[in-house]
Amino acid sequence: MRKRGKRNVVVFVSYARLNSRLASTFLSLFKQQVGASKSYRYSFWRDTDILVGEDWRKAIENAIDECHLGLLLISPAFLGSDYISRKELPRLLRRREKVVIPVMLQPVDPEHHDLKGLDYWQIFRLQRVTFRGGPKAFAGCKGEERNEFALELFRQVEARLNKQFGSGSPRR
């Protein structure tokens, strides 16, 4: 059931299986933030939603086609995944109607890692003037910083959705 005045946003979560535990930790904190959104009602899809016996490739393709937002949890394993590089990223990036939010789950080096077409996308990292060495990936955050990471990402996702859908009153 829809909550009054909120726009539904289906989120496709792309991550490397090697990062399952870290991705789950991040998503738990992020879902707490989006669950209290004034403007949007978020529902998340990830590969753990594929039922036994389903054609997993088709399930992923359908989930990408039906999503409004692609949340890309970037890590070296993500960038090294052949399936993500050949199937998921091209399908998400070629569609202008999709909002794509790359999130630095683990540190990568843009000078040495192949970013698989994400070179020109603004990648979210937590930025604080007190951080030595620059912004942090989620994995580099500890304790309360992880909550701050999720909160700041939530703010930026909402701003991006408002820009995509128009900042007027949300559609039902």
Summary of the structure (lengths in Angstrom):
residues: 172
radius of gyration: 15.9
end to end distance: 11.0
largest distance: 49.5
contacts: 461
relative contact order: 0.19
helix: 43%
strand: 17%
